[in-house]
Amino acid sequence: MSQIIDRRLNGRNKSAVNRQRFIRRYRKQIKSAVAKAITKRSITDMDKSEKIIIPKKDLAEPHITHAPGGKREYVHPGNKEFLTGDRIQRPKSGAGQGAGDQASKDGSGEDNFVFELSREEFLDLYFDDLSLPDLVKKELAIIPQYKFVRAGVTTSGIPTNINIIRSMRQATARRMALGGPYKKRLKEATIQLEKLLLDHTEDDLIVKNLKDEISSLKNRISRLPFIDSIDLRYNYKTKQMTPATQAVMFCIMDVSGSMDEIKKDIAKRFFILLYLFLRKNYKKIEIVFIRHHTSAKEVDEHEFFYSRETGGTVVSSALELMRDVMRDRYPASAWNIYAAQASDGDNWNADSPYCQQLLAEAIMPDVQYFSYIEIMPRHHQSLWEAYASITDDHPNFSMKNIDGIDDIYPVFRELFQRKPA
């Protein structure tokens, strides 16, 4: 069985095959380095490429060496400490050879391995094994989606759709069909001529007539075109309507006065990860950004992440706005609806029970998945206590707590971990 080795180079003389082999081999170490790198990034650098460092001990491979054991005799000139028969202690493995964590006495050593991941490789590893839970195919939107699929070949088309193999096959068949009788007669005439020349001369009339016939047959065969317009075949594609898996994600962020800059930075980091994840993995998904303090407002992406507006806290205003947007633009019969809410949990005590009622009765029956992120140390606020009762009746509701930046990645993966089929 033949094996094909692809040695085509990517940019800067990097082999794609070797890079993918290296990533597969050290996937665990690379994913660990990616998880550490994301906590040190600023919001604007979340989706950029990354240089990661893999400790050299993780790159070590088993190999066979000759051990320094056995009976050996050495002669060391200038020895003043030992006599013949004295036992000396064996030096520690790697001593003086630069194999340890520190450099050797002669100054030599080995650095950790630095590997640069492209933006696509970084996001692939970062969002590995993640997906939106319970994504189902529902009825299509008003504008149906189509795709072109192969449906055989046709005798007419444009040059870019020529099927070379089918065209050459057709040309070969035509030449065989049209030239077959001539070739058969040419072979018979050639054999007959050879027999006649044994008993006749070149000037005999019968020989001349036979030579003329052979020449005529060769001319007929040579005049057959190698390929003709009737031989051309074109790939035929037909348009088919395809089922569309479409989803909408509601991103709800608390920007009230109790959300200080550190908490807002954590919330923004979480939503940026969610935004990159959705854009990367789903072709048709819409994102609705909602900011709220005492009142809620639907905003664009830039205002959601960079606006400095603040105020009191009325969480129900954001849930009411989400409910209204769902009813007006995203009916549950046609859309997979998801929501992620980030808050510190601080809310008016009288408003939290209404939030629980609004979420349980008006939102949860129509959404595929709702995740609530509370950015607060382990002592929870009133909103957490109100939401806690929803998890019993709605398994598609999830609550997680984030203490600091280091908790963002584990919580994000836990919320959107791909469930087994």
C-alpha positions in Angstrom: 0.0 0.0 0.0 1.4 3.4 -1.0 1.8 6.2 1.5 1.7 9.9 0.6 3.7 12.3 2.8 2.6 15.9 2.5 5.6 18.1 2.9 4.1 21.3 1.6 5.1 24.3 3.7 2.9 26.8 5.4 4.0 30.4 5.8 7.5 30.9 7.2 8.6 27.4 6.3 6.3 25.7 8.8 5.1 22.3 7.8 1.4 21.9 8.5 1.7 18.1 8.9 4.6 18.4 11.5 2.7 21.0 13.4 -0.4 19.0 13.7 1.6 15.9 14.7 3.3 17.9 17.4 0.0 19.3 18.7 -1.6 15.8 18.8 1.5 14.4 20.6 1.7 17.0 23.3 -2.0 18.0 23.4 -2.3 17.8 27.2 0.7 20.1 27.8 -0.4 22.6 25.2 -4.0 22.8 26.5 -2.7 23.4 30.0 -0.4 26.2 28.7 -3.4 27.7 26.7 -5.5 27.7 29.9 -2.8 29.5 31.8 -2.2 32.0 29.0 -5.8 33.1 28.8 -5.9 34.3 32.4 -3.0 36.7 31.7 -4.5 38.4 28.6 -6.3 41.7 28.3 -9.8 41.8 26.9 -8.6 43.1 23.5 -6.1 40.2 23.1 -8.4 37.3 23.9 -8.4 36.0 20.3 -4.8 36.5 19.3 -2.1 34.0 18.7 0.0 32.8 21.6 3.6 31.7 22.3 3.4 28.8 24.9 6.2 27.3 26.8 6.4 23.5 27.3 8.8 22.3 30.1 11.6 20.3 28.7 10.8 17.5 31.1 7.5 17.0 29.3 9.3 16.6 26.0 11.7 13.9 27.2 11.4 10.6 25.5 12.6 7.2 26.7 15.8 6.0 25.2 18.4 3.3 25.8 21.8 4.3 27.1 24.8 2.4 28.4 24.8 2.6 32.2 28.1 3.5 34.0 27.9 0.2 36.1 30.1 -2.8 35.9 33.8 -3.3 36.8 36.0 -0.6 35.4 39.6 0.4 35.9 40.8 4.0 35.5 44.1 5.6 35.7 43.9 9.3 37.0 47.3 11.0 36.9 48.0 13.2 39.9 45.6 11.4 42.2 46.4 12.2 45.9 43.2 10.9 47.6 42.6 7.3 46.6 44.7 4.1 46.4 44.0 0.9 44.4 41.0 -0.9 45.9 39.4 2.1 47.4 35.6 2.5 46.8 34.4 5.8 45.6 30.8 7.1 45.4 29.1 7.1 41.9 28.3 10.6 40.8 24.7 11.6 40.5 23.0 11.1 37.1 23.4 14.1 34.9 25.9 15.8 37.2 28.0 18.2 35.2 26.2 17.6 31.9 23.5 20.3 32.0 20.7 17.8 32.2 19.2 19.2 35.4 17.1 22.3 36.0 20.2 24.4 36.6 23.1 24.9 34.2 26.1 22.7 34.5 29.5 23.8 35.8 30.7 24.5 32.3 27.8 26.9 31.7 25.8 24.6 29.3 22.1 23.7 29.7 18.8 23.3 27.9 15.9 25.8 27.7 12.2 25.0 27.8 10.6 24.5 24.4 8.7 27.6 23.1 5.9 26.8 20.5 3.9 29.5 18.8 0.2 28.7 18.1 -1.7 30.5 15.4 -5.0 32.2 16.2 -7.0 29.3 14.7 -4.9 26.7 16.6 -5.3 28.6 19.8 -9.1 28.9 19.6 -9.4 25.2 18.5 -7.6 24.1 21.6 -9.3 26.6 23.9 -12.8 25.6 22.8 -12.1 21.9 22.4 -15.0 19.7 23.4 -17.4 22.6 24.0 -20.8 23.0 22.4 -24.2 24.6 23.1 -26.3 22.1 25.1 -29.4 20.6 23.6 -29.1 22.2 20.2 -32.0 20.9 18.2 -33.2 21.5 14.6 -36.4 23.5 14.5 -38.5 24.9 11.7 -36.7 27.2 9.2 -36.8 30.9 9.3 -38.8 33.0 6.8 -35.9 33.0 4.3 -35.0 29.3 3.6 -31.4 28.2 3.2 -30.2 26.3 0.2 -27.0 24.5 -0.8 -25.8 23.2 -4.2 -25.2 19.5 -4.4 -23.7 17.3 -7.1 -26.4 15.7 -9.3 -24.4 13.9 -12.0 -23.2 15.3 -15.4 -24.7 17.1 -18.3 -23.8 17.9 -21.9 -24.0 21.6 -21.5 -22.5 24.1 -19.1 -19.8 26.6 -18.5 -16.1 25.9 -18.9 -15.3 26.1 -15.2 -17.6 23.1 -14.6 -16.0 20.8 -17.2 -15.6 17.3 -15.9 -12.2 16.3 -17.4 -12.4 12.6 -16.6 -15.8 12.1 -18.0 -15.0 14.2 -21.1 -11.8 12.2 -21.9 -13.7 9.0 -21.3 -16.4 10.0 -23.8 -13.7 11.1 -26.3 -11.9 7.8 -26.0 -15.2 5.9 -26.5 -16.0 7.9 -29.6 -12.6 7.4 -31.2 -12.8 3.7 -30.5 -16.3 3.5 -32.0 -15.6 5.5 -35.2 -12.1 4.3 -35.8 -12.6 0.6 -34.9 -13.8 -0.6 -38.4 -10.9 1.3 -40.1 -8.3 -0.1 -37.8 -9.6 -3.6 -38.3 -9.5 -3.3 -42.1 -6.1 -1.6 -41.8 -4.7 -4.6 -40.0 -6.2 -7.1 -42.5 -4.8 -5.0 -45.5 -1.4 -4.9 -43.9 -1.2 -8.7 -43.5 -2.6 -9.2 -47.1 0.1 -6.8 -48.4 2.9 -8.8 -46.7 1.6 -12.0 -48.4 1.3 -10.4 -51.8 4.9 -9.1 -51.7 6.1 -12.6 -51.5 4.8 -13.4 -55.0 4.5 -10.0 -56.6 6.6 -7.0 -57.2 6.0 -3.4 -56.1 4.8 -2.4 -59.6 2.0 -4.9 -59.8 -1.5 -3.3 -60.0 -2.9 -5.4 -57.1 -0.1 -4.3 -54.8 -0.5 -0.6 -55.7 -4.3 -0.7 -55.1 -3.7 -2.3 -51.7 -1.2 0.3 -50.8 -3.6 3.1 -51.8 -6.3 1.5 -49.6 -3.9 1.3 -46.6 -2.9 5.0 -47.1 -6.6 6.0 -47.3 -7.4 4.0 -44.1 -4.5 5.7 -42.2 -5.8 9.1 -43.3 -9.3 8.4 -42.2 -8.0 7.3 -38.7 -5.8 10.4 -38.4 -8.6 12.7 -39.2 -10.6 11.6 -36.2 -10.4 14.5 -33.7 -8.8 13.7 -30.3 -11.7 15.5 -28.5 -14.9 17.0 -30.0 -17.5 19.4 -28.6 -19.9 16.4 -28.4 -17.5 14.7 -25.9 -17.6 17.5 -23.3 -19.4 16.7 -20.1 -20.1 19.2 -17.3 -20.7 18.8 -13.6 -24.3 19.4 -12.8 -25.4 20.8 -9.5 -28.9 21.3 -8.2 -30.1 23.6 -5.4 -31.5 21.8 -2.4 -33.1 23.3 0.7 -31.2 22.4 3.8 -32.5 22.3 7.4 -31.1 25.2 9.3 -29.9 24.9 12.9 -30.3 28.5 14.1 -29.8 29.9 17.6 -29.8 33.1 19.5 -27.8 33.9 22.6 -28.8 36.6 25.1 -25.9 38.1 26.9 -27.1 39.9 30.1 -24.6 41.9 32.1 -25.2 43.8 35.4 -23.5 47.2 35.2 -24.9 48.7 38.4 -22.8 50.5 41.0 -22.1 47.4 43.1 -20.3 45.9 40.1 -16.8 47.4 40.5 -14.2 47.5 37.8 -12.8 44.1 38.7 -16.2 42.4 38.6 -17.0 44.1 35.3 -13.7 43.0 33.9 -14.4 39.3 34.9 -17.9 39.6 33.3 -16.5 41.0 30.1 -13.9 38.3 29.9 -16.5 35.6 30.3 -18.8 37.2 27.6 -15.9 37.7 25.2 -15.0 34.0 25.5 -18.7 33.2 24.9 -18.8 35.5 21.9 -15.6 34.0 20.3 -16.9 30.5 21.0 -20.3 31.1 19.3 -18.8 32.9 16.3 -16.3 30.2 15.7 -18.5 27.1 16.0 -21.9 28.2 14.6 -22.6 29.5 11.2 -26.0 30.9 11.9 -26.3 32.4 15.4 -27.4 35.8 16.5 -26.3 37.5 19.7 -28.4 40.0 21.7 -26.5 42.2 24.2 -28.4 43.5 27.2 -27.0 45.8 29.8 -28.9 46.8 32.9 -28.8 48.7 36.2 -32.2 50.2 37.3 -33.3 49.9 33.6 -32.3 47.6 30.9 -31.3 48.4 27.3 -30.4 46.4 24.3 -27.0 47.6 22.9 -24.5 46.7 20.3 -21.3 44.8 20.8 -19.1 47.9 21.3 -21.4 49.6 23.8 -21.9 46.3 25.7 -18.1 45.9 26.4 -17.0 49.5 26.6 -19.8 51.7 27.9 -19.3 53.3 31.3 -22.9 53.8 32.3 -23.9 52.7 35.8 -26.6 53.1 38.4 -28.8 51.1 40.8 -29.9 47.5 40.4 -33.2 46.1 39.2 -32.5 42.8 37.6 -36.1 42.2 36.5 -35.8 44.9 33.9 -33.3 42.8 32.0 -35.4 39.7 32.2 -38.5 41.6 31.0 -36.6 43.0 28.0 -35.4 39.5 27.1 -38.9 38.2 27.3 -40.2 40.9 25.0 -37.4 40.4 22.5 -38.0 36.7 22.4 -41.7 37.2 21.7 -41.2 39.8 19.0 -38.1 38.4 17.1 -37.2 34.9 18.2 -40.2 32.6 18.6 -39.3 29.4 20.4 -40.9 27.3 17.6 -38.2 28.5 15.1 -35.1 29.4 17.3 -32.9 27.7 19.8 -32.7 30.2 22.5 -29.8 30.5 25.0 -29.0 33.0 27.7 -26.0 33.8 29.9 -26.4 36.3 32.8 -23.5 37.8 34.8 -24.1 39.7 38.0 -22.7 40.1 41.5 -26.1 39.0 42.8 -26.9 42.3 44.5 -30.5 43.2 43.9 -33.5 44.9 45.6 -35.0 42.3 48.0 -38.4 42.9 46.6 -37.3 42.4 43.1 -35.5 39.1 43.5 -38.8 37.0 44.0 -40.2 38.7 40.9 -37.1 37.7 38.9 -37.5 34.1 40.1 -41.1 34.1 38.9 -40.4 35.8 35.6 -37.6 33.4 34.9 -39.5 30.3 35.8 -42.8 31.1 34.1 -41.9 33.3 31.1 -38.4 32.4 30.0 -37.3 28.9 31.0 -40.1 27.1 29.2 -38.9 28.6 25.9 -35.1 28.4 26.2 -32.7 25.6 25.6 -30.2 26.6 28.2 -29.8 29.4 30.7 -26.6 30.0 32.7 -26.3 32.4 35.6 -22.8 33.5 36.7 -22.4 35.2 40.0 -19.2 37.1 40.4 -18.8 37.1 44.1 -16.9 35.3 46.9 -18.6 32.2 48.3 -21.2 34.1 50.3 -24.1 34.5 47.9 -26.5 37.4 47.4 -30.3 37.6 47.3 -30.5 36.8 43.5 -28.7 33.5 44.0 -31.1 32.5 46.8 -34.0 33.3 44.5 -32.6 31.4 41.5 -31.7 28.3 43.6 -35.3 27.0 43.5 -35.4 27.1 39.7 -32.8 24.3 39.3 -35.1 21.7 40.8 -37.8 22.1 38.2 -35.6 23.1 35.2 -32.6 21.0 34.4 -31.7 23.4 31.6 -30.8 26.1 34.2 -27.3 26.2 35.6 -25.7 28.5 38.2 -22.0 28.9 38.9 -19.8 31.1 41.1 -16.7 33.0 40.0 -14.3 34.4 42.6 -11.6 35.7 40.3 -10.0 35.7 36.8 -8.6 32.2 37.4 -12.1 30.7 37.7 -13.4 32.0 34.4 -12.0 29.2 32.2 -13.0 26.2 34.4 -16.5 27.6 34.9 -16.8 28.3 31.2 -15.8 24.8 30.3 -18.1 23.3 32.9 -21.1 25.3 31.6 -20.6 24.4 28.0 -18.9 21.0 28.2 -20.1 18.8 25.3 -22.5 16.2 26.6 -22.2 12.6 25.4 -24.7 11.6 22.8 
